[in-house]
Amino acid sequence: MYLLSKKSSLALEAVLDVAYNARPNPVQSKDITERQGIQSRYLEQVLQFLVKRGILKGVRGPKGGYTLARERRRLTLGDVLRVIEDLENEDDKMDSVSELGEKVIQPIWADFHGEMLSILDQITLEDLCDRAEKAGIERSGGEISEFVI
């Protein structure tokens, strides 16, 4: 079974929290840590990386925080996971040291990874927000009506 790393899981949960709770006001990182039980020491680093890579926007000021950089119907799980993989690869890149690994294992893993991302590219943050709503997960600030132009 393919498991998400802690950093990937943290990033996906944080982005979904922003998508689900950022209307009409930005979501502050302290609110994400409270709602998701995420450790704040890692969260800010991940949020800043997501801002640099165009997944989130940072909003300054006393009511500042984070919003999505694109509409949630135009942002997929694949988009977010690719960005987080870039962050993880900066920290822990391991190339195969054997011919078997390089010529047999890595191509299989690359095929699997590509297929997984193509599936995740079909799941938008809008889809996840709908699932959260159907699961009865409460939004901060109550119910927000959706306006799409």
N, C-alpha and C positions, 0 to 999 in steps of 0.2 A: 504494500500500500504506500502511495506517495503521501507523505505528511508535509504540511506547511511548517516552515521554520517559525520560531517565536516571533522574529522580526516581521515576517510576511503576515502572520496571523494578526499581530498588533497593528500593522499598517492597514490591512483590509478592514478590521473592526473600527479603526479610527476614521477611515474614509467613509465607511457606511454610517457611522455615528454622525459625521458632518453632513452627509447627504440626507439623513433622516431628520436631523434636528436644526439645520442651519437656516430655516426660514421662519420669520423674516430677518432674524439677526444672526451674525456669525457665531460659531461655536467656539468657546474658549477651551483650551487644553485641560484646564482644571476640571471642567464639567465632563470631558471625555473620561478622565481618570476616575472620577466618581462613578459615572454610569457604567463603565466597562470594567472597572477594577484593574485598569492598566497602570503599571508603574510609571510615574511621571519622568523618571530619569531617562528612559528610553524614548518616551513619546515625543518630546520636543525635537529631538534629533531627527526622528522619522518624519514628523510633520514638516520640518524645515526642508528636508530632502524632497518631500512630495510637492512643496511649493516651488522649489528650484526646477523640478521636472515637469511642472505644468498640470499636476493633478489637482492641487489645492491653490487657493489664493489666501495670502495673509492680509488681514485687515488690522490696521493700527488704531490705537486709541483706547479709551476706557471701556468702550463697548465692542472692542475689537476681538479678533479670534480668527477662525478659518471658515472659508466657504469653498465650494467646488469651483474649479477653474472653468468647467464646462457644465452644461445642463446634465443632470443625472441620467437622462435617457440617451445621452451621447458619450457616456463614460462606462467602460466595461470592466469586468473583473480582470480580463486579460491585460488591459491598459495598466491597471494598478499593479498587478503582479509583475509585469515586465520592469516597471520602475523599481520595485522593491528588489527584484533580482539583481538589478544594476548596483544597488546599495550593498547587497550581500556579497556580490562578486568583488566589490572594492575591498571588503574585509577578508574574504575567504575564497580565493580562487585556487583550485587544485587541478592541475593537468595530469592526465594519466602518465604513469611512468613505465608502463609495460606495453608491449606490442598487442597483447590480447585486449587490454583495456582500451587502447587507442583505436584498434581496428574492428573490435567486436562489440564491446560494452558501450562505448561512447556513441556510436551510430544508432544503436537501439534506444539509448536514453534520449538522444536528440530527436528521434522520430516520435517517441512517447511524449516528450515535452512539447513538441510542435502540435501534436494532436490535442493535448490537454489545453494548450493556449487557444487553439481554434474553437474549442468548446466554450472556454471562458470568455472568448470574444463575443459570444452570442448572449451573454448574461449581463444586462446593464445594471447600474446602481438603482435605476427606477424599478427594475424587477425585484431587487433585493428589498427596497423600501416597501413595495407592495407586499412582499412576504412578511416583513416585520409588522406591517399594519394588520394583516390577516392573522398573525400570531398574537395580536393584542398587545404588542409592545408600545408602551406609552411614549409619546413625544414630549420633549421639553417644551413648555409653553402651550401644551394642549394641541388640539387638532388644527392643522394648517390647510387651507384650501389651496388647490393646485391651479395656477394660471399658466397656460402655455400659449405662446403666440406663434 
